[in-house]
Amino acid sequence: MKLLSGKTALVTGASKGIGRGIALKLAEHGANVAFTYLSSVEKGQALEAELAAFGIKAKGYRSDASDFKASEELVNAIVSDFGSLEVIVNNAGITRDGLLMRMTEEQFNEVIRINLNSVFNVTKAAIRQLLKQKQGSIINISSVVGVKGNAGQANYAASKAGIIGFTKSVALELGSRNIRCNAIAPGFIETEMTGVLNEETVKQWREAIPLKRGGTPDDVANAVIFLGSELSAYITGQVLNVDGGMLT
């Protein structure tokens, strides 16, 4: 059963990892998919072809979500190319881990700019279109680290906690216009980023999780489908932990 047929979805930072998994799952459920990438044109083109194979319209945009003007241009281009924009997945993000005493101002500000400012930029740029349509679902990718904190990730935790506060505020502002805003807080999701960890570290992570396994991009993507579809029509302002019980 395709839950998003005929809708247009935007996924920022979709060339790899969780973002890529989300884009593919959206296409599987019938959504037309616009996505952004920043560094690899080849990966962007490859993903565009994979998405189109589902029989939907797909287009990749080389765009920096942390740039406000670029975000405005992006949304305008998507509306022009696709005709509408119903689902927004703010996924773009980076890490610059390090203990606070060694963390530079640049490392802190870069993570806030890319992880948090980008959510503001894209959401702000899309508001006019969502209000015009009188519908929309905004899904912001936070993290369990934004809920509980983590040593060595003060910048990342601050950015992801900020996303949660932003999400709840937007839900209150736009709920009366039939626009919903929720966040997903992934736990230990096994992607290219976690692939650099040694096996013993990964094993320790898995053992600490009640479900005894790391998550997959599909686990997060399934939550996106739920929050983007009518299955969650009466849900807004919430944080859905996709963490195998890590925060239980």
QUIQUI-V258884 format. One record per helix or strand of 3 or more residues. SS is the DSSP state (a for helix, b for strand). FROM is the first residue (numbers start at 0). LEN is the number of residues. If there is no record, write none. Layout:
# QUIQUI-V258884
ss=SS from=FROM len=LEN
ss=SS from=FROM len=LEN
This chain:
# QUIQUI-V258884
ss=b from=7 len=4
ss=a from=16 len=12
ss=b from=31 len=6
ss=a from=40 len=12
ss=b from=57 len=5
ss=a from=67 len=15
ss=b from=86 len=4
ss=a from=104 len=29
ss=b from=135 len=6
ss=a from=143 len=5
ss=a from=153 len=24
ss=b from=178 len=8
ss=a from=193 len=3
ss=a from=198 len=10
ss=a from=216 len=12
ss=a from=229 len=3
ss=b from=238 len=4
